[in-house]
Amino acid sequence: MDGQNRHRAIMGSLPHPFAVTLFEDWVFWTDWNTHTVERAHKFTGEGRLTMGNNTHRPHDIHVYHPYRQPRSENPCKTSPIECSHLCLISPGGDRSSCECPDHFIALAVGFKIQCVADCSSTQFRCGDHEKCVPIWWKCDGQSDCGDGSDEPLTCPPRYCPIGQFQCQDGNCTFSSYLCDSHPDCPDGSDEDPALCSDHRCQENQFQCANKQCIPGTWHCDDYPDCADGSDETAEGCAQKTCRPGQFRCNNGRCIQPSYVCDAQDDCGDQSDEPYNECMGPDYKCDEHTEFSCNSTYRCIPQWAVCDGSNDCLDNSDEQGCGSSFLGLEDVTCDPTGDFRCDNHRCVPLRWRCDGNNNCGDGSDERDCQPRPCSESEHRCDNQQCIPGAWVCDHDNDCGDNSDERDCELYTCRPGAFQCASGHCILPLSNVTDVLTAWTSLTRPHVPPRFPGGRWCPPSQFECKNRLCVTQNWVCDGFDDCGDRSDEELSLCCKTNEEEGSELTQT
C-alpha cells in the first residue's frame, strides 16, 4: 500500500462518499448528500446501482457473507487455558493465546489467565479488577467504582471537598499537587513514598523528574513548565522522539506531516518550511487532484478551489472563478448533491434553507419556503422549527419569543417538572447529559446570549460545548461539562495558583 498504480474506476457524480467496502468484483459505498447506498464494478465502474435510499445519512457499511469468514474450528474453545478477556487466534487458525486490553496486566490463576486493571500507586483498583479510579476518589462519599468497593465501611470521616486529596491528618490539598516533591499536606502524606512509588501521568502528559505532570505538548517548547525545569533539559530534548508518522522540528516539537511545506510556520522555528525542499519535486502538487497556488508552494485539493475561502493564503485559488479555469469552461458544483453560492462556494444541498448562513453571503438562505416541522418540533410564529423540548424553557429560542408565550396552558413532558408559571425544567440528574447533547447537536449556530460573545452569564463557567455550570464545579474532579473542559489540567493549575496567591495575601 504505497499509493502507486492508482486507477480511476468511477467517473461522474460522487457528491459525498462516506464509507466504502469491497466484495468480490463490486465496490459498495454510502453517500451523505444523496442519502444512498450504491455499488459499481470495482475496476470499470460499470453496473452502477442505487441499492437503497435513506431518510437519514447512512454511515458505515459492511458486507456479510460466508466467504468473508470461512468455517473452521475455534481453538479458543478447545484450549485448556481459559481467558478472562481476549482469546486471539494465531496465524493458521490452529492455536490461540490470551491477551489483555490496554492498561491491563495478566495474572496466571491456575488454568486461567486473569486480566486486572494496571493501576498506579495513586490509583485505587475497584473490587471487580476492571477499573482504576484516582486515589482521592476513595472514601469521598460517592461510589465511583459502581460496586461500592471504593467506599468501604472502614473509611475515615470525610472533611475535604469532592475532587481534593484528604491528608492523613484531615487537611486538604489539590490532587494536582500529589507527588510533586513538595509536601503540601502538613503531615507530608501527599508525598508518602508508598503513595508516590509508581505515580504515573496520563498518556498525553509528560512526567517531570519531580513526578509533576504537564501536557505533553509543553515538553521541549523552550519554556520551563516543570518546577524543576526537567521538561527543557538539553539532553532530554535532544533525545525526544515523535510518534510514528509525525514530523520532528529542529526545536524538538512534533507536528503532523501534512503541516510540512504548507506555507505556515507550525514548528515555530520555520524548520517545517525549508524553501528549497518545499519547492523540490517531493512536494510537487498532484495535477489530477490538487491545485498549485501561485505565489506559494502550497497545494490544496481541487475541490477547495473557488469555494469562497482563501486556502492558498494568496487568494490565487479564488481568482478567475467565473471564467475558464482548471481546464473547465466554468467552475460548477456537483449538480446532484451540492448548491452553488453566489460567491462560488459549494455547500451540500441539504444545507440549503436550513436557517444557517453556510455560504457566508446568505445566498443559500434566499427565497426559502418554510420547511415542514417534524412531529417532535414546534413551529414558531416566524415559521422557524425548533425542538419541542425547547418550548417554555425560559429561553427565546424562536427569536420572536413565540415559544415562551401562553406557557400557563402548556403541559410538560413526562419526567419534567412544571413551574407555577407553566415553564418546564428537567430533573437535575438529567440536566448535564441532555443539555450537552442538545448543545452539541442541535444548537451549533445559536448566537451568544451574553456580552463578550458568551453563552453563559458571568456568574457561571462556560464549557467548550457551551454548557453552563456553576463555578464551584470547576476543577472538582468530576466531568460536569461532559467534555472535560471544566477539568483541564491547564485550567486547574491556573485556578490552584490563583487560590494559593489569595491565601498568601490574606
N, C-alpha and C positions, 0 to 999 in steps of 0.2 A: 504494500500500500504506500507507494511513493508519489502518487498523483499523475503518473505518466499514463500514456495511452488513453487519454480522455476522449470520450466519444459522445456526441450529442445525439441522443436517441429520439427525443420527443421535441418536435417543433410546434410552435403555436402558443395558444393561451395556457399559461400556468400562473394564475394570479397570485396565489399564496399557498404553495405546498407546505405542509407542516410535518407529517410523519410519512415514512416510506418503508416498505418491506419487499423482499424478493421471494419468489417461489417458482421453481422450475423456469419456464420461459416468460413469466409475467412479472411486472413491477406494479405494486399497488401503492397508492398514496391517498392522503386526505388533504383537502383544500379548505382553508378557513374563510376565504372570500365567497366561494360558491357553495359552501356547506355540503360538499360531496365527498364520496369515496369513489375513486376511479382506478382503472387498470389500463395497461397497454403492454405491448410486446417489449421486452427489456432491451432488445437490440435495434429493432426497426421502428418502434413507436406505433406500429400498426395495430388495428383491432382495439383502438381506444374506446372504452366503455365506462359510462357512469353507472356504478353498481348500487349506489344509494344516495338519497338526498335527505339531509337532516335539517331540523329546525335550528339546532344549535351547531356551533363549530365543532367538528369531530377532531379529537386529539390523536392519541396513539393508535397504531394499527398493527395487528399480528395475524399471521396465518397459522391455523391449527390443522395439522394433517399427520397421519401416522408416519409418513416419510420423514417428517421433521424429528421424530423421536421413535426410532425403531424399538421393537420389543426386545428385552434382554433381561437376564436375571439381575436382581438388585443385590450386590454384595453387602450392602448395609444391613439387609435382613438376615443374612447368613453369618455375619461376622460374630465371633464370640465376645467382642468388646462392644459395650453399649455406649453411645454418645449422648451426652446431655443436651447438646445444642445442634451441632452441624456434623453430618456424616458426608464426606466428599468422596466420590467415586474416582479412582485413579485412572490414568490413560489406559485404554484397553478394556476397561469395564470389568476386570476380574478381581480387583482389590479395592479396599476403601480405607479411609483414615478419618479420625476425629479431629475437628478443628474448633476453635473458639472465635466468637465475634471480636471485633476490635475492642480494645480496652478490657478484655477478659483474659484470665490465665487458666491453664488446665491443671487439674489435680487428679491423680490416679487414685480411685477409691475401689479397691477390689477389681472387678472386671468392668468397671465403668469409668469413663473419662468425664469428670465433672468440671464444668466451666464456672468460675466465680468472678465477680467484678474485681478488676485490678484497682483497688483503692489506694490512694496515697495516705501518708501519715496525718494529713489534715482533712481527711475524709472519713466518713463512717459507712461501713458496709451494712446494708439492710439485711434483715433476717432471711430473706429469700435468696441472698447472694447475687441478686440480679442488678443491683443498683448501688451507686455511691452517692452520698449527699455530703455537703460541706459539714465539717465537724461542728460549726456553730449553729447548725440546724438541729443538732441533737439536744433534746431536753429544752426546746424553745416553746413548748406548749402546743405545737402543731405537728400532726402526723404527716411527715414528708415522704416516708417510705411507702405508706399505704397499708402496711401490715402492723403499724404501731411499734415496730422494733426500735425506732429512734426515740420513743417516749416511754421508757420502762418505768416501773413504779419506784425505782431507786434514784430517779432524777432529783437533784438538789433543787431548792427554791430558785425560781427564775426572777432575776431583777432587771435584766437588760432588755432593751427593745429588740424586737424580731429583726434579724439581719446582722446583729452585732455579736461579737465573741465575748462570752462571760468568763472573766478571770476566775481562778480558783478562790480568790478572796471576795468574790462578788462584784468587783469593779467591772467596767465595760470598756471595750475598745473596738475599733473598726476592724472588720475581717481583713481588709487590705493591709493592715499593719502586722499581720501574723508572720512570724519567721522572717523578719527583715533585719535581723541582727541588732535591733533596737528595742529594749524592753519597754512596752507601753503599759503593761499591767504593773501595778505597784509591787506585786509579788513575782514578777518576771515569768508568769506562767504562759504568756504568749510566745516566749522564746524557749520553752521547755525542750531539752534535747530529744526526748522521745517524740514530742509533737512535731518537731521540725526535721526529724531524721530522714524523711522521704517526702518533703514538701515539694510539690510539682506545680508548674504553671500550665495553663491551657495550651493547646497545640498552636494557637495563633499568637502566643505570647513568648517573650524572651525572659529567661530567668537570670537575674543578676547574681553576682558572686555572693551577695548578702541574702540570697533567697527571694528578693523582691521580684515581682512580676510586672513587666511593662509590655505594651503592644509590640509584636514582632517587627512592625514597620519602623519602630523607633530605634531598632538596633543598627548601629553604624550610620546614623543620619547626621553626623557632625554636631550633635547636641547631647550632652550627658544627661540622660534621663534617670539612670540608676543613681542612688545616693552615693554609691562608691565608685561611680564612673566606669564600671566594668562593661558597659554596653558600647563604649567608644575606644577601647584599647586598640593600639595599632596591631598587635598580634592577633587579637580576636577578629578584627575587621578584615585582616589580610586572609584569614582562613575561612571567612564566611562564604558559604556556598548557597546558591539559589536552588530552588526546586527544579526538577526536570522540566524542560520546556521553557524556562524563564531566561531572560537576558540579564547578565550581571554588569552593572555600570562600573565605571572606574572608581567611584566613591563607595562601592560595596552594596548599593541599592539593587533590588531585583524588580524588574518590570516585565510585562507581557511582551513576547516577541513582536506582536502586531504594533507595538508602540515605537519600534525601531524604524528610523527613516520615515517618520510621519510628519516631519516639519515642525515638531513640537518638542521642547526640551523636557522630557519626562524624568530623566535622571537627575536633573539639577546641575549637572556639570557638562552638558552637551555631548557626553560620550555616546549617547544613543543616536546622535545625528552627525556622524562623520561625513562631511560633504562629498569627498572623493568616492567613498564607498557607497554612499546613497545614490550617487549619480552613475555608479557602475552597472554592469549587466545583471548582477544578482538582485537588484531592486528595480529592474525594468518592469513597467506595467504590462499586464496581460492584455493584448489588443482585443481579445474576444470578450473579456468580462470586466475590464477596468478602463477607467478614463485617466489620462495623464494630464495633470494640472500644468498650466502654462509656466508660471514663474517659480514654482516649487517642484521638488521631485516627488510630491505626494501622489499616490494612486488611490482612487476612490472607486467603488462599484459603479457600473454604468447606470444602475437604477437610481443612483443618488444624483445624477445629472438633471438639472432643470427641475429640482424638487422644491425650490424656494429657499434652500438652505445653503449657506456659503461653506461647503465642505472642503474646498481647496484652500481656503484661507486667503486666496487672492481673487475670489469670485469668478474665476475663469469657468467654473462648472455651471454658472448661471447666466452666461453671455450667449447671445445668438439663439436663444431657445425657440424663437418663433420662426426661424428660417432654417436653411439647410444645415444640418448638424449631425455629427456622428454617422454621416453617410445616409441620413434619412431626410426626406422632404420636410418633415415636421416631427418634433418630439411629441409623441402622444402617449397617453396612459393606456393600460390594458382595458379594452372596451368591455370585458366581461366582469372584472372584479374591482376596477379602480374608477375613481372620479377625478377629473382634472380640474384643478383650481384655476382661478384667473391668474395667479402668479406662477403658473406652470407646475406647481407641486402636484404630485399624485398621492391620493389618500384612498384607503379602502372604501368601497362603495357603501359598506354598512355604516360608515361614519357620516354619510350624507343625512342632514336633517335629524341629528341626534341631540341637538341642543348645545353642542360644543363647537367652538371655532377651531376646527382642526387644520384648516388651510392656513390660518393666520391672517387672511384678508376677508374672512367672513363669507366667501363665495359658496362654501358648502352648506351654509345655513340660509341662503337666499331663496325666496319664493317657495318656502316649505309649507306643506299642509300638515296639520297636527296628526301625528300618528295615533292609532288606536291604543288606548291603555290596556294592559293585561288585567286579569282578574285580581291580581294582588296589588295593583296600583290604584292611585287616586288621581282623578282629573282636576287640575286647578282651574280657576277662572280664566287664567291666561293660556289655557289649553295644554300646559305642560303636564307630564306624567311624573309622579313621584311614588316611591314605595308606600303602600298603605299604612305601614307601621309608623311613618313619619307624621301622620295626621294627629293633631292635638298633642304634640310632644314639646310644646313651648318654643319651637324653632320655626322661623318663617322660611320653610323650605321651598314653597312655591315662588316666592319673590313678591307676591301680591297679598300675602298673609291669608289667602283663602283657605289654607289648610288648618288655620287656627281659629276659624270662625264657627260659631254655634257648637262649641265643644261640650256645652252642658247637655246637649242632646245626643252626644256620641257615646257609643258603648265600646269599652276597651276589649281587646282580645283576651282570650283565656290566659291566665298566668300573669297578667299585668295588673297593677294597682291603679284605681281610678281616684283622682283627687276630687275635692269638692267642686273645683272649677270645671270638672269634666275631663281634664287632661290626664294622660296615661303615662305611667312610668314603669320601668321594668323592675323586677326583683333584683336586689343588689347582687346576688350571686351570678346573675346572667349579664350584668351590665358590661363588664370588661370584654367578654367573648363576643357578644352581639355587636357592640359599638365598634370594636376593632374590625370585625368582618364588614359591617356597613361602611365604615370609613374607607377601608382599602379597596372595596369592590364597587361601591355604588356612589361614592362622593369624591371621586378623584379630581373633579374640576369645580367644586363648590368654592366660591370666593371666600377669603378670610372674613371673619365677623368682627374682629377687634383691631384697633390701631396697630401699626407696625407690621402688618401682614401676618398677624397671629390668628390662629383658630381658637385659642383658649384665652380666658380672662387672665389678667396679670397675676391673680392670686393662685393660679394653678400651673402645673408643669405641662408643657406641650410635648407629647411624644412625637417621634418621627412619622408615625402613621396618623397623626392629627388627633389622637385620643387625648383627652384632658384628664389628668389625675391630680390628686392633692399633693402638695409639696412634701408632706410628711412621708409619702410613699416612695420618694426618690432615694435610691441607694439604701433600701431597707432589706436587700437580699431576695426580694420577690419580683418576678416579672409582671408588674402591674399593667404595663403598656401593651403587652402581648408581642412586642418586637424587641424587648430587652433594652430599648433606648433609655429607660429610666435606671438601668443598672450598668451602663457602660463604664469601663474602667477609668477612662479619662475624666468623665463627669464626676465619678465618685471620689477620685483622688483630689480633684479640684475642690469638691464640697468639703472633704475632710480637712484640707489645708485651710480653707476659709473658716471653718468652725474652730480649728486649732488656734488660728490667729485671733479670733474673737475672744477665746478663753484666755490667751496670753494678755490681751489688752485689758481685760477686766481684772 
